[in-house]
Amino acid sequence: MLYVSHFNRIAVIRREAAKIWPGNQKIYFKQNPANNLKLEELTEKLNEMCSVEEIGFGKGKWNI
């Protein structure tokens, strides 16, 4: 199940990136501040959707 959700996340990221940068050209972020800004906006947008939830190690009732 973990692999399915992982691949779904990759698909979402690729789809959203293709909306901003269509085509098959190499994208440079350090040389182009506009692309860097677009990347930051994209990561903020996808952060909540693609982040991994905390599991809570050491906080369960069986922690000794």
Secondary structure, 3 states (H helix, E strand, C coil): CHHHHHHHHHHHHHHHHHHHCCCCCCCCCCCCHHHHHHHHHHHHHHHHHHCCCCCCCCCCCCCC
